[in-house]
Amino acid sequence: MTDSVVPAPAQPLAGIRIVEISSFVAVPLAGMTLTQLGAEVIRVDPIGGAADYRRWPVTAAGDSIYWAGLNKGKRSVAADLRSPAGQELVQRLIADAGVLITNVAGRHWHSYDTLASMRPDLIHVEVSGRGDGGTGVDYTVNASLGFPMVTGPADLATPVNHVLPAWDVACGLYAALAVTSALRHRDATGEGQRISIPLENVALATAGNLGFLTEVLVNGTERQRIGNSLYGTYGHNFTSSDGAAFMVVALTPRHFRDLTEVTGTTKAVAALAEALGADFTDEGDRYRHRDALTGLFTVWFCEHTAEEIAAALAGTSVLWERYRSFADLATDRRVTDNPLFTELDQPRIGRHLAPGLPMAIDGAYPPAVSAPAVGDDTAAVLADWLNLPADDVNALLAAGTVAGPVDGTAR
């Protein structure tokens, strides 16, 4: 890591309190993002943890790396969410905070109508699965949108799911944006807001915004599989003489010109253009004739080592990167020397480099802060937020209405 001194990061949401009732990706990501912006976020879970508390990947001891990664910096309260006493206590926390984010839909006790009667200026953000109220997760929503049918090799006839839960990530960031915009609205008007974000609608909007859906509606044509090529312009993967894989993209005429020069194919590409009647300054023609162009460029890549290719491409405007595994990335200087990452001693998980908020505010990145175990902060939050005396907190713990950490572990 770098030793340069940077200013302390600004916390634009300092003083804001938020209650999160959630599981899995979208809302936990929203809550963590808001925490990294300075808000105090209390994640409320059922005693023993929600469905994602032991989700893989896990350590050898069975503690969830996944859960720790998406809940950094939050405080944790564990309560019996099935009991009236537990529900009433959480309602009081939400009324005190004035902001709830959740993807646990259909619970009357923390619905907008119920909570707004306790806190009229409540900001209530609820993520659901589908726009019609049905259930859905990233991979089922994605299956219905067409993306798996255009992912993978061109000759493949079966769907291919992508590994990244893109809709969950986008939905989580929309949820964080919804909270910040609603806070601005409340500051200006004194009014709260009820905001619903169906995961399916996030995915549908993206499919439309990026043209996947619109090209069918307007042109009557459907996107086809093209493997690792880049739709509408020139981009393809190549392999070096020593087996390293590279992704190369030429978006502009300058990029493409530099690619032909570095690969020694300028004359051959000009001859190809003449033979085909193509204009390779136009990205559409570069895309239409991508296979022929790739055939010309492949020779150069196959004749050079990864080190030679990287050195040659580094001196051009061509957009490129070597394919790397997660194991490769973990030791790459983009992680080890990146101020986004700080060394975090995460209880139950261990010491590792962890990312904070991926944007610098006034020149500084808000650092990673360790995630709690479920129930770590139950007693402290009840005392701090609701001003409950120690005897009352202990009575709630004894009754099983709330719980603290179990042996300090995520068991």
C-alpha positions as CSV (number, residue, x, y, z in Angstrom):
1,M,0.0,0.0,0.0
2,T,1.1,3.6,-0.5
3,D,2.4,5.6,2.4
4,S,1.3,9.0,1.1
5,V,-0.8,11.1,3.4
6,V,-4.3,11.9,2.2
7,P,-7.0,13.9,3.9
8,A,-9.7,12.3,6.0
9,P,-12.6,11.4,3.7
10,A,-15.7,13.6,3.8
11,Q,-18.9,12.0,5.2
12,P,-21.7,13.6,3.3
13,L,-24.4,11.5,5.1
14,A,-23.0,12.0,8.6
15,G,-25.8,12.3,11.2
16,I,-28.2,10.2,9.1
17,R,-29.6,7.1,10.7
18,I,-30.9,4.2,8.6
19,V,-32.4,0.8,9.5
20,E,-31.9,-2.1,7.1
21,I,-33.9,-5.3,7.1
22,S,-32.5,-7.4,4.3
23,S,-30.6,-10.4,2.9
24,F,-28.5,-11.3,0.0
25,V,-27.1,-8.6,-2.3
26,A,-29.1,-5.6,-3.4
27,V,-30.2,-4.0,-0.1
28,P,-27.1,-5.0,1.9
29,L,-25.0,-3.3,-0.9
30,A,-27.2,-0.2,-0.6
31,G,-26.8,-0.1,3.2
32,M,-23.0,-0.6,3.0
33,T,-22.8,2.2,0.4
34,L,-24.8,4.6,2.6
35,T,-22.6,3.6,5.5
36,Q,-19.5,4.4,3.5
37,L,-21.0,7.8,2.8
38,G,-21.2,8.5,6.5
39,A,-24.7,7.3,7.5
40,E,-25.2,5.1,10.6
41,V,-26.8,2.0,9.3
42,I,-28.3,-0.6,11.7
43,R,-28.9,-4.0,10.0
44,V,-31.7,-5.8,11.9
45,D,-31.6,-9.6,11.5
46,P,-33.6,-12.4,13.1
47,I,-31.8,-14.1,16.0
48,G,-29.2,-16.4,14.6
49,G,-29.0,-14.4,11.3
50,A,-30.9,-14.2,8.1
51,A,-30.6,-16.5,5.1
52,D,-27.4,-15.0,3.9
53,Y,-25.5,-15.1,7.2
54,R,-23.7,-18.4,6.2
55,R,-23.7,-17.9,2.5
56,W,-20.6,-19.1,0.5
57,P,-17.8,-18.4,0.2
58,V,-16.9,-19.3,3.8
59,T,-13.8,-19.7,5.8
60,A,-12.5,-23.1,6.9
61,A,-14.4,-22.4,10.2
62,G,-17.7,-21.8,8.3
63,D,-17.9,-18.1,8.6
64,S,-19.3,-16.2,5.6
65,I,-16.8,-14.1,3.7
66,Y,-19.7,-13.1,1.5
67,W,-21.7,-11.7,4.5
68,A,-18.7,-9.9,5.9
69,G,-18.0,-8.3,2.5
70,L,-21.4,-6.8,2.0
71,N,-22.0,-5.5,5.6
72,K,-18.8,-3.6,6.3
73,G,-19.2,-0.7,8.6
74,K,-22.7,-1.4,9.7
75,R,-24.0,-2.1,13.3
76,S,-26.0,-5.2,14.0
77,V,-29.2,-5.8,16.0
78,A,-30.7,-9.2,16.4
79,A,-34.3,-9.5,17.4
80,D,-37.2,-12.0,17.4
81,L,-38.9,-10.6,14.3
82,R,-41.8,-13.1,14.7
83,S,-42.8,-11.8,18.1
84,P,-45.0,-8.7,18.7
85,A,-42.5,-7.5,21.2
86,G,-39.5,-7.9,18.8
87,Q,-41.5,-6.2,16.0
88,E,-42.5,-3.3,18.2
89,L,-38.9,-2.7,19.3
90,V,-37.7,-2.6,15.7
91,Q,-40.6,-0.3,14.7
92,R,-39.3,2.1,17.4
93,L,-35.8,1.9,15.9
94,I,-37.2,2.7,12.4
95,A,-39.3,5.6,13.7
96,D,-36.2,7.0,15.5
97,A,-34.1,6.7,12.3
98,G,-36.7,7.9,9.9
99,V,-35.3,5.7,7.1
100,L,-35.9,2.0,6.3
101,I,-34.4,0.0,3.4
102,T,-35.6,-3.5,3.0
103,N,-36.1,-6.4,0.5
104,V,-38.2,-8.4,3.0
105,A,-41.5,-7.5,1.4
106,G,-45.0,-8.3,2.5
107,R,-44.5,-7.7,6.2
108,H,-47.4,-5.6,7.5
109,W,-45.5,-4.6,10.7
110,H,-42.8,-2.8,8.7
111,S,-44.9,-1.7,5.8
112,Y,-44.9,2.0,4.8
113,D,-48.5,2.6,5.9
114,T,-47.8,1.1,9.4
115,L,-44.6,2.9,9.9
116,A,-45.7,6.3,8.5
117,S,-48.4,6.4,11.2
118,M,-45.5,6.4,13.7
119,R,-43.1,8.7,11.7
120,P,-45.0,10.8,9.0
121,D,-41.8,11.9,7.3
122,L,-40.6,8.3,6.9
123,I,-38.4,7.4,4.0
124,H,-39.3,3.8,3.1
125,V,-37.4,2.1,0.3
126,E,-38.5,-1.4,-0.6
127,V,-36.8,-3.7,-3.1
128,S,-39.0,-6.5,-4.5
129,G,-38.4,-9.2,-7.1
130,R,-40.8,-8.5,-9.9
131,G,-42.9,-5.5,-11.0
132,D,-46.1,-7.5,-10.5
133,G,-45.3,-8.2,-6.9
134,G,-44.0,-11.7,-7.6
135,T,-40.7,-13.1,-6.2
136,G,-37.5,-13.0,-8.2
137,V,-33.7,-13.0,-7.7
138,D,-31.0,-11.9,-10.0
139,Y,-30.6,-15.2,-11.8
140,T,-34.3,-15.8,-12.4
141,V,-34.8,-12.2,-13.5
142,N,-31.8,-12.5,-15.9
143,A,-33.2,-15.7,-17.4
144,S,-36.4,-13.9,-18.4
145,L,-34.7,-11.0,-20.1
146,G,-32.8,-12.6,-22.9
147,F,-29.2,-12.0,-21.8
148,P,-28.4,-15.7,-21.3
149,M,-29.4,-16.3,-24.9
150,V,-26.8,-13.9,-26.3
151,T,-24.0,-14.8,-23.9
152,G,-21.4,-17.3,-24.9
153,P,-20.0,-18.8,-28.1
154,A,-21.8,-18.1,-31.3
155,D,-22.5,-21.7,-32.1
156,L,-24.0,-22.5,-28.6
157,A,-27.7,-23.4,-28.4
158,T,-28.2,-23.4,-24.7
159,P,-28.4,-20.4,-22.3
160,V,-25.4,-19.1,-20.4
161,N,-25.7,-17.3,-17.1
162,H,-23.1,-14.7,-16.3
163,V,-21.4,-15.0,-13.0
164,L,-21.8,-11.3,-11.9
165,P,-25.2,-10.6,-10.3
166,A,-25.4,-7.4,-12.3
167,W,-29.1,-6.6,-11.6
168,D,-28.6,-7.0,-7.8
169,V,-25.6,-4.6,-8.0
170,A,-27.4,-2.1,-10.1
171,C,-30.5,-2.4,-7.9
172,G,-28.5,-1.8,-4.7
173,L,-27.0,1.3,-6.1
174,Y,-30.4,2.6,-7.3
175,A,-31.6,1.9,-3.7
176,A,-28.8,4.0,-2.3
177,L,-29.5,6.7,-4.8
178,A,-33.2,6.6,-3.8
179,V,-32.3,7.2,-0.1
180,T,-30.1,10.2,-0.9
181,S,-32.7,11.8,-3.2
182,A,-35.4,11.2,-0.7
183,L,-33.3,12.8,2.0
184,R,-32.9,15.8,-0.2
185,H,-36.7,15.9,-0.8
186,R,-37.3,15.7,3.0
187,D,-34.9,18.4,3.7
188,A,-36.6,20.7,1.2
189,T,-40.3,19.8,2.0
190,G,-40.4,18.1,5.3
191,E,-42.1,15.1,3.6
192,G,-41.0,11.5,3.5
193,Q,-41.3,9.2,0.5
194,R,-42.4,5.7,-0.3
195,I,-40.1,4.2,-2.9
196,S,-40.5,0.8,-4.5
197,I,-37.7,-0.7,-6.7
198,P,-38.5,-4.0,-8.4
199,L,-35.3,-5.9,-9.3
200,E,-37.0,-6.9,-12.6
201,N,-37.6,-3.2,-13.5
202,V,-34.0,-2.4,-12.9
203,A,-33.0,-5.1,-15.4
204,L,-35.8,-4.1,-17.9
205,A,-34.7,-0.5,-17.8
206,T,-31.1,-1.4,-18.4
207,A,-32.1,-3.7,-21.3
208,G,-34.0,-0.8,-22.8
209,N,-31.4,1.9,-22.1
210,L,-28.6,-0.2,-23.7
211,G,-30.7,-1.0,-26.8
212,F,-31.1,-4.7,-26.3
213,L,-34.8,-4.4,-26.0
214,T,-35.3,-1.3,-28.2
215,E,-33.6,-2.8,-31.3
216,V,-36.3,-5.5,-31.3
217,L,-39.1,-2.9,-30.8
218,V,-37.8,-0.5,-33.5
219,N,-35.9,-2.7,-36.0
220,G,-37.5,-6.0,-35.5
221,T,-34.1,-7.6,-35.1
222,E,-32.7,-9.6,-32.2
223,R,-29.2,-9.6,-30.9
224,Q,-27.2,-12.8,-31.7
225,R,-24.4,-14.5,-29.9
226,I,-21.0,-13.3,-30.9
227,G,-18.7,-14.9,-28.3
228,N,-16.1,-12.5,-27.1
229,S,-16.5,-10.0,-29.9
230,L,-17.8,-6.6,-29.0
231,Y,-21.1,-5.7,-30.6
232,G,-21.2,-2.8,-33.0
233,T,-17.5,-2.1,-33.1
234,Y,-14.2,-4.0,-33.1
235,G,-13.1,-6.0,-30.0
236,H,-11.8,-9.6,-29.7
237,N,-9.7,-11.9,-27.5
238,F,-6.3,-13.1,-28.6
239,T,-3.8,-15.6,-27.3
240,S,0.0,-15.1,-27.1
241,S,2.6,-17.6,-28.1
242,D,3.1,-18.5,-24.5
243,G,-0.6,-19.0,-23.8
244,A,-1.7,-15.7,-22.2
245,A,-5.1,-14.3,-23.2
246,F,-5.7,-10.7,-24.1
247,M,-8.9,-8.6,-24.7
248,V,-8.3,-5.9,-27.4
249,V,-10.8,-3.2,-28.2
250,A,-10.6,-0.5,-31.0
251,L,-13.5,1.9,-30.5
252,T,-12.2,4.8,-32.7
253,P,-10.4,5.1,-36.0
254,R,-7.2,6.0,-34.1
255,H,-7.5,2.9,-31.9
256,F,-7.9,0.8,-35.1
257,R,-5.1,2.5,-36.9
258,D,-2.7,1.9,-34.0
259,L,-3.8,-1.8,-33.9
260,T,-3.0,-2.3,-37.5
261,E,0.4,-0.6,-37.1
262,V,1.4,-2.5,-34.0
263,T,0.4,-5.8,-35.6
264,G,2.1,-5.0,-39.0
265,T,-1.2,-5.4,-40.9
266,T,-1.7,-1.9,-42.2
267,K,-1.3,-2.9,-45.9
268,A,-3.2,-6.2,-45.5
269,V,-6.1,-4.4,-43.8
270,A,-6.2,-1.8,-46.6
271,A,-6.3,-4.5,-49.2
272,L,-9.1,-6.3,-47.3
273,A,-11.1,-3.0,-47.2
274,E,-10.7,-2.6,-50.9
275,A,-11.7,-6.2,-51.7
276,L,-14.8,-6.0,-49.4
277,G,-15.7,-2.4,-50.4
278,A,-15.5,-1.6,-46.7
279,D,-14.6,1.6,-44.8
280,F,-12.7,0.6,-41.7
281,T,-12.8,4.1,-40.3
282,D,-16.5,3.2,-39.7
283,E,-17.0,1.0,-36.6
284,G,-20.0,-0.6,-38.2
285,D,-17.8,-2.0,-41.0
286,R,-15.2,-3.0,-38.5
287,Y,-17.9,-5.0,-36.7
288,R,-19.4,-6.6,-39.9
289,H,-16.0,-7.8,-41.0
290,R,-14.6,-8.7,-37.6
291,D,-13.8,-12.3,-38.4
292,A,-11.7,-11.4,-41.4
293,L,-9.9,-8.7,-39.3
294,T,-9.3,-11.0,-36.4
295,G,-7.7,-13.5,-38.8
296,L,-5.2,-10.9,-39.8
297,F,-4.4,-9.8,-36.3
298,T,-4.2,-13.3,-34.8
299,V,-0.9,-14.0,-36.6
300,W,0.9,-11.3,-34.8
301,F,-0.4,-12.3,-31.4
302,C,0.5,-15.9,-32.0
303,E,4.1,-14.9,-32.8
304,H,4.7,-12.9,-29.7
305,T,4.9,-13.6,-26.0
306,A,2.7,-12.0,-23.4
307,E,5.5,-9.7,-22.3
308,E,6.2,-8.6,-25.8
309,I,2.5,-8.0,-26.5
310,A,2.0,-6.0,-23.4
311,A,5.0,-3.8,-24.1
312,A,4.0,-3.2,-27.7
313,L,0.3,-2.4,-26.9
314,A,1.3,-0.1,-24.0
315,G,2.8,2.3,-26.5
316,T,-0.4,2.7,-28.5
317,S,-3.9,4.1,-28.0
318,V,-5.4,0.6,-28.3
319,L,-7.6,-0.4,-25.4
320,W,-6.4,-3.8,-24.0
321,E,-6.0,-5.9,-21.0
322,R,-4.6,-9.3,-20.2
323,Y,-7.2,-11.8,-18.8
324,R,-6.4,-12.5,-15.2
325,S,-7.9,-14.8,-12.6
326,F,-9.0,-13.7,-9.2
327,A,-5.9,-15.3,-7.8
328,D,-3.8,-13.1,-10.2
329,L,-5.7,-10.0,-9.2
330,A,-5.2,-10.5,-5.5
331,T,-1.5,-9.9,-5.8
332,D,-1.7,-7.3,-8.6
333,R,-0.6,-3.7,-7.7
334,R,-4.1,-2.5,-8.7
335,V,-5.1,-4.1,-5.4
336,T,-1.9,-3.9,-3.4
337,D,-1.1,-0.3,-4.3
338,N,-4.6,1.1,-4.7
339,P,-5.9,3.5,-2.0
340,L,-9.3,2.0,-2.5
341,F,-8.0,-1.0,-0.5
342,T,-7.0,-0.8,3.2
343,E,-5.8,-3.7,5.4
344,L,-8.8,-4.8,7.4
345,D,-8.7,-7.1,10.4
346,Q,-12.1,-8.6,10.0
347,P,-13.2,-10.7,13.1
348,R,-14.0,-14.3,12.2
349,I,-12.6,-13.8,8.7
350,G,-9.0,-12.7,9.1
351,R,-6.7,-9.9,8.0
352,H,-7.0,-8.9,4.3
353,L,-7.1,-6.0,1.9
354,A,-10.7,-4.8,1.6
355,P,-12.2,-2.2,-0.6
356,G,-13.9,0.9,0.8
357,L,-16.2,3.2,-1.2
358,P,-15.0,3.2,-4.8
359,M,-15.0,6.9,-5.2
360,A,-12.6,9.5,-3.8
361,I,-14.3,12.4,-2.0
362,D,-12.2,15.5,-1.8
363,G,-9.2,13.4,-2.7
364,A,-9.7,10.6,-0.2
365,Y,-11.4,7.2,-0.3
366,P,-13.6,6.3,2.6
367,P,-11.9,3.2,4.0
368,A,-13.2,-0.3,4.7
369,V,-14.6,-0.8,8.2
370,S,-15.1,-4.3,9.6
371,A,-18.5,-6.0,9.5
372,P,-20.2,-7.0,12.8
373,A,-21.4,-10.4,13.8
374,V,-25.2,-10.6,14.0
375,G,-26.3,-9.1,17.3
376,D,-22.9,-7.4,18.1
377,D,-24.5,-4.0,18.7
378,T,-27.9,-5.0,20.0
379,A,-27.5,-3.7,23.6
380,A,-25.6,-0.6,22.5
381,V,-28.1,0.4,19.9
382,L,-31.1,0.0,22.2
383,A,-29.3,2.1,24.8
384,D,-28.1,4.8,22.3
385,W,-31.1,5.1,20.0
386,L,-34.0,4.3,22.4
387,N,-32.4,5.4,25.7
388,L,-33.3,2.1,27.3
389,P,-31.8,1.5,30.7
390,A,-29.4,-1.4,31.2
391,D,-32.0,-3.3,33.2
392,D,-34.6,-3.0,30.4
393,V,-32.1,-4.2,27.8
394,N,-31.1,-7.1,30.0
395,A,-34.7,-8.1,30.5
396,L,-35.2,-8.1,26.7
397,L,-32.1,-10.3,26.3
398,A,-33.3,-12.6,29.0
399,A,-36.8,-12.9,27.4
400,G,-35.3,-13.7,24.0
401,T,-36.9,-10.6,22.4
402,V,-33.4,-9.6,21.3
403,A,-30.0,-11.2,21.3
404,G,-26.4,-10.4,21.4
405,P,-23.6,-12.2,19.5
406,V,-23.4,-16.0,20.1
407,D,-19.9,-16.6,21.5
408,G,-18.7,-13.7,19.3
409,T,-18.9,-15.9,16.2
410,A,-21.0,-16.2,13.1
411,R,-22.2,-19.7,13.9
